[in-house]
Structures are given as C-alpha cells and as structure tokens.
Amino acid sequence: MSRRPEPRIFDVLSTSVVTPNMLRVSIGGAALDDFPDSQDGGYLKLRIPGPAPTDKPSVRTYTIRRQTADALDIDFVLHGEAGAGGPAVSWAQAARPGDRIAAGGPGPAKLLPPDADWYLVAGDMTALPAIAVALEALPDHAVGHAIIEIQTEADRQEFRHPAGIEIEWLVNPDQNPDVFEHALRAVPWRDGEVYGWCATEFDEMRRARSYLRGERGLSPAQLYISSYWKQGLVEDQHREVKQADAVATSA
Ligand SMILES: Cc1cc2nc3c(=O)[nH]c(=O)nc-3n(C[C@H](O)[C@H](O)[C@H](O)COP(=O)(O)OP(=O)(O)OC[C@H]3O[C@@H](n4cnc5c(N)ncnc54)[C@H](O)[C@@H]3O)c2cc1C
C-alpha cells in the first residue's frame, strides 16, 4: 500500500494584494527542491497551525495560482469580517516573510480539454486561480463563456485568455445563489460539443449541476463540477457533506 508523502515545510517569501478581497502569499524555500514542475492549477493541503503549538493544525485546500523556479503563488479570498474569516484567511493575513507552513500535495490541476467546440466555465473567487490557469492554457482559437463571481467590481483581475472566451464578471457580494444560477442559465447555448467546468460554493454548485447535468444533459466526460466550500461549514464539515453528496448522486 502506498503511503502519502510527508507534508513539505515551505517558507513564506512575500505577501501582496491582488485585489481588495484577494491576498497572495508566495511560498518557497528548500521544500521546492523536490517539488514537481508545472503544477499551476494544482492544489495544496495547507496545515494551518493553531494558536497553541500543541493544537492540531487545520487542513485547508488552496490552488497553486502560479509556479516559478523559486515560488508557489497562492491566492487567498478574504472572506468574512476582519479577523473572522477562518484559520486559513487569518493565517494569510498575518503571514510574514520567514514564517513557515506545512503543506501536503500537490493534487492535480483540473484543466480544460483542448478540443471542445466551446467552453462554459463558472466559479466564484475561490475558483478564480484555477479558472485563470485553465483559461491561460487553452489554445488561442478556443471560444466560450466564463462567469466569474466576485465580491466587488474592484476584484476583477487581468489574465491571459483566448479572445473568443468572453469573461463575465458577476458582482454578487452576498453570494446569493439565485444570482449565480440566473447568470448561468442566461448564457446562450451554442451548437457543437460543449465542455463545462464549474467550482464554487456547495449550494451554487448543486444548482449548476442540476442545470448542466440534469437539464442540458452533460455527461461526466463533458463536465467537471465541484464545490470548493459550503456556507456556514468549516472545511472538514464541508468535506463530509461533499462526500455524502457524491455518494448520493452516483447511486
Ligand atoms: C480544490 C480546491 C481549491 C481551492 N482553492 C482555493 C484558492 O485558491 N483560494 C481560496 O481562497 N480558496 C480556495 N478553496 C476554498 C478554501 O479551501 C475554503 O474557502 C476554505 O474553507 C477556507 O478556509 P478558512 O480556514 O478560511 O475557513 P473555514 O474555517 O473553512 O470556514 C470558516 C467559515 O468561513 C466560511 N467560508 C469559507 N470559505 C469561504 C468563502 N470563500 N467565502 C465566504 N465564506 C467562506 C465557512 O462557510 C465557515 O462559515 C479551494 C477549495 C478546494 C476544494
């Protein structure tokens, strides 16, 4: 039986503001020596230390927005009122160069297949790093529509993507699932083979799944769909709900 590798210990190199509600923490150091290359869009399981050294760390999942020779950039959505965003957000806001953080992984990126006739992509700010990586990797001739839900107009980001992929920035500060579903249903359906990609809050994901899989008939091969968090639950609780949901929907 293969054992999971021990988490690596990374050094915090720097922090920077991406947009008002997105904070980048760049990590690196000796842990990168045996870290695999080209992990943009993959994910890490960060072990966020508790207040006391003897506390069990909180495991939180984050996307590698970009990997360079010296660093992994991780973009944290600043959810919650100041100081009340959960262990991961609090850790990121307090992080300073020289701090250390253990992380398992990387887990694989969920990229878009290069040969679909068109793409329908949707997600909230937690999925923005993964969406940006996926769209950056598409061939130039790709066409489609990407809905990216953001907290404020100022949370729009520039990133490279094929000109034929229309980016719709959906400002939805309270993350009302009706707004997300409405926007998804309003995307004009095109001819040809579609590939759907959706990652967002659990209830938004369920509505998107019901539309894309249930009404539009997308097969598992045509759709990546996942919840990245759930309103009111910490990550461990969300993981349990997600597993139960996966079992229920595959039955
Ligand atoms: C594969 C994968 C990749 C991910 N990549 C990223 C990423 O690159 N960047 C990123 O920011 N997140 C990402 N997430 C989501 C992130 O793991 C969760 O948001 C996580 O719960 C945050 O941990 P926390 O300690 O801040 O909050 P928790 O302790 O987990 O939760 C505390 C409270 O905050 C609420 N909460 C959690 N997240 C949010 C949110 N985004 N908005 C509003 N309320 C929230 C919870 O419902 C709970 O009430 C990813 C998740 C997955 C599964």
The ligand as a MOL file (V3000), in Angstrom:
LIG
                    3D

  0  0  0     0  0            999 V3000
M  V30 BEGIN CTAB
M  V30 COUNTS 53 58 0 0 0
M  V30 BEGIN ATOM
M  V30 1 C -9.6020 22.0980 -4.8020 0
M  V30 2 C -9.8550 23.3940 -4.0210 0
M  V30 3 C -9.1110 24.5140 -4.3390 0
M  V30 4 C -9.3320 25.7240 -3.6320 0
M  V30 5 N -8.5820 26.8150 -3.9620 0
M  V30 6 C -8.7650 27.9760 -3.2900 0
M  V30 7 C -7.9690 29.1290 -3.6040 0
M  V30 8 O -7.0470 29.0900 -4.4480 0
M  V30 9 N -8.2220 30.2790 -2.9140 0
M  V30 10 C -9.2010 30.3470 -1.9540 0
M  V30 11 O -9.3930 31.4240 -1.3490 0
M  V30 12 N -9.9460 29.2660 -1.6330 0
M  V30 13 C -9.7490 28.0840 -2.2660 0
M  V30 14 N -10.5020 26.9980 -1.9410 0
M  V30 15 C -11.5560 27.1640 -0.9100 0
M  V30 16 C -10.9930 27.1240 0.5060 0
M  V30 17 O -10.3740 25.8780 0.7250 0
M  V30 18 C -12.1580 27.3160 1.5010 0
M  V30 19 O -12.7760 28.5600 1.2950 0
M  V30 20 C -11.7290 27.1480 2.9600 0
M  V30 21 O -12.8880 26.7930 3.6820 0
M  V30 22 C -11.1430 28.4020 3.5790 0
M  V30 23 O -10.6690 28.0780 4.8760 0
M  V30 24 P -10.8080 29.0550 6.1470 0
M  V30 25 O -9.9500 28.4760 7.1880 0
M  V30 26 O -10.5720 30.4650 5.7010 0
M  V30 27 O -12.3590 28.9410 6.5390 0
M  V30 28 P -13.1130 27.7130 7.2830 0
M  V30 29 O -12.5810 27.5180 8.6510 0
M  V30 30 O -13.0910 26.5100 6.3790 0
M  V30 31 O -14.5770 28.2950 7.3760 0
M  V30 32 C -14.9260 29.3390 8.3160 0
M  V30 33 C -16.2340 29.9870 7.8680 0
M  V30 34 O -15.9920 30.7110 6.6670 0
M  V30 35 C -16.8940 30.2910 5.6400 0
M  V30 36 N -16.1630 30.3290 4.3580 0
M  V30 37 C -15.1550 29.5150 3.9240 0
M  V30 38 N -14.7340 29.8960 2.7060 0
M  V30 39 C -15.4920 30.9680 2.3590 0
M  V30 40 C -15.5320 31.8040 1.2210 0
M  V30 41 N -14.7010 31.6450 0.1700 0
M  V30 42 N -16.4230 32.8220 1.1980 0
M  V30 43 C -17.2730 33.0410 2.2380 0
M  V30 44 N -17.2840 32.2740 3.3620 0
M  V30 45 C -16.4070 31.2550 3.4120 0
M  V30 46 C -17.2960 28.8740 6.0340 0
M  V30 47 O -18.5450 28.5290 5.4700 0
M  V30 48 C -17.3370 28.9600 7.5440 0
M  V30 49 O -18.5640 29.5040 7.9680 0
M  V30 50 C -10.3040 25.7780 -2.6040 0
M  V30 51 C -11.0340 24.6210 -2.2820 0
M  V30 52 C -10.8110 23.4540 -2.9920 0
M  V30 53 C -11.6140 22.2140 -2.6220 0
M  V30 END ATOM
M  V30 BEGIN BOND
M  V30 1 1 1 2
M  V30 2 1 2 3
M  V30 3 2 2 52
M  V30 4 2 3 4
M  V30 5 1 4 5
M  V30 6 1 4 50
M  V30 7 2 5 6
M  V30 8 1 6 7
M  V30 9 1 6 13
M  V30 10 2 7 8
M  V30 11 1 7 9
M  V30 12 1 9 10
M  V30 13 2 10 11
M  V30 14 1 10 12
M  V30 15 2 12 13
M  V30 16 1 13 14
M  V30 17 1 14 15
M  V30 18 1 14 50
M  V30 19 1 15 16
M  V30 20 1 16 17
M  V30 21 1 16 18
M  V30 22 1 18 19
M  V30 23 1 18 20
M  V30 24 1 20 21
M  V30 25 1 20 22
M  V30 26 1 22 23
M  V30 27 1 23 24
M  V30 28 2 24 25
M  V30 29 1 24 26
M  V30 30 1 24 27
M  V30 31 1 27 28
M  V30 32 2 28 29
M  V30 33 1 28 30
M  V30 34 1 28 31
M  V30 35 1 31 32
M  V30 36 1 32 33
M  V30 37 1 33 34
M  V30 38 1 33 48
M  V30 39 1 34 35
M  V30 40 1 35 36
M  V30 41 1 35 46
M  V30 42 1 36 37
M  V30 43 1 36 45
M  V30 44 2 37 38
M  V30 45 1 38 39
M  V30 46 1 39 40
M  V30 47 2 39 45
M  V30 48 1 40 41
M  V30 49 2 40 42
M  V30 50 1 42 43
M  V30 51 2 43 44
M  V30 52 1 44 45
M  V30 53 1 46 47
M  V30 54 1 46 48
M  V30 55 1 48 49
M  V30 56 2 50 51
M  V30 57 1 51 52
M  V30 58 1 52 53
M  V30 END BOND
M  V30 END CTAB
M  END
